[in-house]
Amino acid sequence: MSVNNSLKSEKKIIEQINLLRREKDALILAHFYQDAAIQDIADYVGDSLALAQWAAKTQNKMIVMCGVHFMGETAKILSPYKKVLIPDKEAGCSLADSCPADDFEAFINENPGHTVISYVNTTAAVKALTDIVVTSSNAKQIIDSLPEDTNIIFGPDKNLGSYINSVTGRKMLLWDGACHVHEQFSLKKILELKEEYPNAQILAHPECRKYILEVADHVGSTSSILKYATDSTLNEFIIATEWGIMHELKKQNPNKTFIAAPPEEEECVCNECSYMKLNTLKKLYLCLKNEEPEITVDENVRVKAVKSIERMLEISAQYGL
């Protein structure tokens, strides 16, 4: 009997996932950019920082990372003796792809005497070249924690790096990388939405281009955007990040209006990460059933990479992040 015949409905798939997660002692983690159905079935939903924190402390035997590949690698680096799975092995990241480890190492060697700060959206091999990993939730605090005269290389996201430079007064040397989702937002269309919804505030992720951040009322990570909108007394918001966050925004704020900031493409009214959306409920079921695809990290790479991630978690704990 085929999977399609045996799992005729989403409800049946969810039942099977719940049976398997208990049988295999699996923790299901999901990023805010996943489809709503996956967010709803996950044990924890969060941004990259929260997912790393949960992966580091879980007692479960197995971790299923419903996100993209670098998130699974981060979980494996922090929990080397646990089996780490991802529903679709092709769920990659354009930002991580923009920073090949060999090229980044050459860049570091060309600029000696720098502390290397890498965004979490990187491969394990790049993290192994890094002194401290950061996320959009903690980047400013971690940069601020370093002496003012520290020479810093920041990679791979040039937009996040430029934003952190602007709010800290630093002059970090930036790698020329970017996220294809956050690069695509249309300033013209966002301003048109602002005219249509004059009372709406624009909330933007720092991976967006500078001209988007300049018109934003709040710039922050996905978790920061969620908190800001939830705490606000206002009722209308234009959201400039991957539109998967809309699910949690609406769950926590059913009486507020959230409008997805559109990309440049004429026919598209939202902006989504095609990699994130590769994960589905059916793939999550098959992943648990077959215990694959499995995330593996070379041990030599892992030993180097874990130091940069643990340093991030230590500083984040100091700031209560």
Buried (B, 14 or more C-beta within 10 A) or exposed (E): EEEEEEBEEEEEBBEBBEEBBEEBEBBBBBBBBBBEBBBBBBBBBBBBBBBBBBBBEBEBEBBBBBBBBBBBBBBBBBBBEBBBBBBBBEBBBBBBBBBBBEBBBEBBEEEEEBBBBBBBBBBBBBBBBBBBBBBBBBBBBBBBEBEEEBBBBBBBBBBBBBBBBBEBEBEBBBBEBBBBBBBBBBBEBBEEBBEEBEEBBBBBBBBBBEEBBEBBBBBBBBBBBBBBBEEBEEBBBBBBBBBBBBBBBBEEBEEBBBBBBBBEEEEBEBBBBEBBBBBBBBBBBBBBBEBEBBBBBEEEBBEBBBBBBBBBBEBBEEEEB
